[in-house]
Each structure stands twice: as C-alpha cells, then as structure tokens.
Amino acid sequence: MSRRRPPPTEEGWYAFHDFRQVDWGAWRSMSQPERERILEAGRELLASIEAEGAEGAGDSAFFVGLGHHADLIGIHFRETLGDLDAIERRIDASPLCEITTRSDSYISVTEVSGYLTEEYFEDDASVDPGIERYIQTRLYPSIPDAEVVSFYPMSKRRGDRDNWYDLSFEDRAEHMAAHGEIGKQYAGKVRQIITGSIGFEDWEWGVTLFADDPTVIKSLLYEMRFDPSTSRFGEFGPFRVGRRMAPTQLDALLAGEPVGTSQETGQSTSTDEPDATSIREELADLGVYAGQPHGEDINALVLYSTADQDELVEGVNRLVGNFDHYDTHVDTGVYETEGRHAIVSLWKTASAAETAAGFLTDLPSVQERDDGDGWETMGMFYTVKPEHRGDFVDTFDQVGAMLDDMEGHRETHLFTRVDDDCDMFIASRWDAKADAMGFFGSEAFRETVQWGRDVLQRRPRHVFLA
C-alpha cells in the first residue's frame, strides 16, 4: 500500500480565539460601585492586552459577539503557547470573570503549506520575493481593522467514498488552486487568516474572516460551497460572528448600547485632513471628473523613491505579476520626473490599496508620502494621444508658469510613466485645500479641461491618495 505525500508546512504565530458569555443576572444584581470596579479593571485589562499585541510579536483584538454563543470575543496571536496561556490566565484572574465565563475557545497556529509553493520549502533562490512577503503576512498576520469577524473550524472529509487524504498530492493541489481562485475574487473585500489545529483541537483548521460588509462573507462562503474541494471534502464546525469593539466600549456592551467601529471608539475620529468624498463632490460641482471611472471609485496609492530606475522597475514588475491575480487591481507603474520616481498603484477598494501598500513600501528607498505640511491634491492621470504629447507637455508648462504666480501654490510636477511616455500624472502641493480649489474653479482650468478632451485618449482620472 502506497503512502500519500503530505505537503510541507511552516508555522508562525500561535492563535487563541476566546469566547466569553456575560452572566447578566450577576451583573444586574451588582451595586453601582461594584460595576464601576469591574468596568475599570476590564477596560484596563483589554486595552493592555491589545497594546501588548501591537507592540510585540503578535496582535490582539476584541469583538462583541452576536447570538447565544458569546457576548465577548477575543482573538490573539502570539509567538509562543506560553504567551497565550498568560493572556488566558490574566483574564481568568481578573474582576471581569466575576461576570463572564468562557463558553468556547480555539487553539491553533498560523501556517502555510506546499500547496501554495513547493519552491519556498526547498530553499529555492528563484522564489518570487512577492510570494515570500505574502507568506510572511500569512505566518505573522495583523488583525484587520474591519467591522465584522466570522470564525469557524473545519476539517477535510475522510469518508469511505470521499477521502481527502487518499488523493494524490497533485489532485489535492489542483483542488486547492481552484479553491483559491474563488478567494481571489474577494481580495480587498474579505481578509482571511488560516490557522492549523491538528493535535490542538478536534478540528483540523480554523478559518477567521474579516470584512466591513457581513454579506460579502456570506457570498464568499456560499460560492465556495459549490467548489468540489468543499462540496466533496469539506466538514464544518459551528460558526461564530462578531463586530469589532474597542476596550473603551466595554461599558456600552454591558449597558446594551450600540457597539462597533461605526460608534465612538474612545479614540478621536476627528481630523483636519480633507474628506475625499466631499472633495470629489466639490470637484463634480465644478464640472471636473472626480475619480469614478465606469461607476467605480478608484483608490490611488502614490509612493516616491530615490532608487535606481532599473532596480525600481524590476521590483514593481515582480509585484504586478502578483497584483494581477486580483480583480481589485486596476494598474501599477513607475513614473519619473527630473530624476525623481513615483510608484502609482490603482485599486478598486481602499482596503486592497492598503494591502498593496504593505508590499510596495518594501521596494528600495521608498517613502509613502512627500515630507512637508500643506495640502496635496489628488493625482490627475492623463493618457494622451501620441500625436498630441508635445502639445500636452507645452500646455502643462504654460499652466505651471501660471501656478507659480498663484497664492498658496507650492509646487507642481508632471510625472511620465517610464514604459509609456503618453501616460502621465500631475501632483501638486498647496498651503491649504481652499487654495487648490480656487485654482480648480478658475476659468483657466476650465479651458484647459475643455482643451484636453481633444488630445486625451480617455477621460482623466482625478483620484485621491489612498
């Protein structure tokens, strides 16, 4: 009898999913001073656990549970099982346990397997750096700042007719690749963290999904039900769902008040930065196209680099090979002006742009934004008809000369894509938003926009930095 070849695995951080129920009878019977004592200790405990996760090797987040399974959910990643044990005992020994009991828990460890890439496990120097970075994010994940979490355990079926472990490695790898293609369609909308639990729990894996829209999680899992790797070989345990909460919201949870990221989190949510939506609306009022090509918002990530151009282009091209697997990716390229380089990456969702930033900032000599105060405009992306490129550059020079005399204007640069000199974008810096909007509302700008309709291959994208 031949033995099937198991895929190699690599493990990262250990995971502890902690589900707790509130003893509402005990809480109601307590005096106000007793409640204040528990609340103060509980807020301090949860905040300290979150802070330790953010500062050290790991991460922690808390969620208010929906349904009868749990009222409070904690998700923790740490370097060792001992670190998780310390978290568990601190909670058990705290005043918070005077009104809560653990209703369920799950112990596991983050992992990647040879189904993803065998070369990685063979110390093959040819492994794509983008794949290596992706693997590191799987092994050492950060908990997304998403509104909703859904957790469930699962195993692969070992029945008489359908036995996952009786399949050849090649057949299993083919199933996993097809399964992964479904997940890629939800990139930027759903973030998943897979943890292995063989030897730790009755189930083989834990799956934790994060999203801002709970129906997107439902759609993803529904679609995967029809994939053979699930329909033939998937076995699922109980599902748990929760909404993100800050430690400062413990009072609201116990008072039956609204809790979640859409509510006050105890941290200031006010900002002096201009709101992208309001700016888009103002530009639309001025008759300026404002970042919704084909009815979709586009999110632009613009980074600057002082690296050698060839080295930078090579690094970006490697990343693009991975980005193109996701339908949220619009375009990514390298642009240049006067010896200075910019990397522009366009995405359909802000969360996808944020994920891409984690890879792009690893490129050589990259900084996320220009230094300095003031207010930056959106990037204005233009694709010019080849026969009118010279006219476009001349017009930019004329407008640039006019901007030099405008109050509040600091600098404006025209960046040209290194592999397509008809693809350009403009970046400007102003003393304040009002100064920039004054220019966009001027007659000179209106005339330039009107003129551009004849020389551009398509309408310009006015998109904001992600």
C-alpha positions, 0 to 999 in steps of 0.5 A: 500500500502506497503512502500519500505525500503530505505537503510541507508546512511552516508555522508562525504565530500561535492563535487563541480565539476566546469566547466569553458569555456575560452572566447578566443576572450577576451583573444586574444584581451588582451595586453601582460601585461594584460595576464601576470596579469591574468596568475599570479593571476590564477596560484596563485589562483589554486595552493592555492586552491589545497594546501588548499585541501591537507592540510585540510579536503578535496582535490582539483584538476584541469583538462583541459577539452576536447570538447565544454563543458569546457576548465577548470575543477575543482573538490573539496571536502570539509567538509562543503557547506560553504567551497565550496561556498568560493572556488566558490566565490574566483574564481568568484572574481578573474582576471581569470573570466575576461576570463572564465565563468562557463558553468556547475557545480555539487553539491553533497556529498560523501556517502555510503549506506546499500547496501554495509553493513547493519552491519556498520549502526547498530553499529555492533562490528563484522564489518570487520575493512577492510570494515570500512577503505574502507568506510572511503576512500569512505566518505573522498576520495583523488583525484587520481593522474591519467591522465584522469577524466570522470564525469557524473550524473545519476539517477535510472529509475522510469518508469511505467514498470521499477521502481527502487524504487518499488523493494524490498530492497533485489532485489535492493541489489542483483542488486547492488552486481552484479553491483559491481562485474563488478567494481571489475574487474577494481580495480587498473585500474579505481578509482571511487568516488560516490557522492549523489545529491538528493535535490542538483541537478536534478540528483540523483548521480554523478559518477567521474572516474579516470584512466591513460588509457581513454579506460579502462573507456570506457570498464568499462562503456560499460560492465556495460551497459549490467548489468540489474541494468543499462540496466533496471534502469539506466538514464544518464546525459551528460558526461564530460572528462578531463586530469589532469593539474597542476596550473603551466600549466595554461599558456600552456592551454591558449597558446594551448600547450600540457597539462597533467601529461605526460608534465612538471608539474612545479614540478621536475620529476627528481630523483636519485632513480633507474628506475625499468624498466631499472633495470629489463632490466639490470637484463634480460641482465644478464640472471636473471628473472626480475619480469614478471611472465606469461607476467605480471609485478608484483608490490611488496609492502614490509612493516616491523613491530615490532608487535606481530606475532599473532596480525600481522597475524590476521590483514593481514588475515582480509585484504586478505579476502578483497584483494581477491575480486580483480583480481589485487591481486596476494598474501599477507603474513607475513614473519619473520626473527630473530624476525623481520616481513615483510608484502609482498603484490603482485599486478598486477598494481602499482596503486592497490599496492598503494591502498593496501598500504593505508590499510596495513600501518594501521596494528600495528607498521608498517613502509613502508620502512627500515630507512637508505640511500643506495640502496635496491634491489628488493625482490627475492621470492623463493618457494622451494621444501620441500625436498630441504629447508635445502639445500636452507637455507645452500646455502643462508648462504654460499652466505651471508658469501660471501656478507659480504666480498663484497664492498658496501654490507650492509646487507642481510636477508632471510625472511620465510613466517610464514604459509609456511616455503618453501616460502621465500624472500631475501632483501638486502641493498647496498651503491649504485645500481652499487654495487648490480649489480656487485654482480648480474653479478658475476659468483657466482650468476650465479651458484647459479641461475643455482643451484636453478632451481633444488630445486625451485618449480617455477621460482623466482620472482625478483620484485621491491618495489612498 
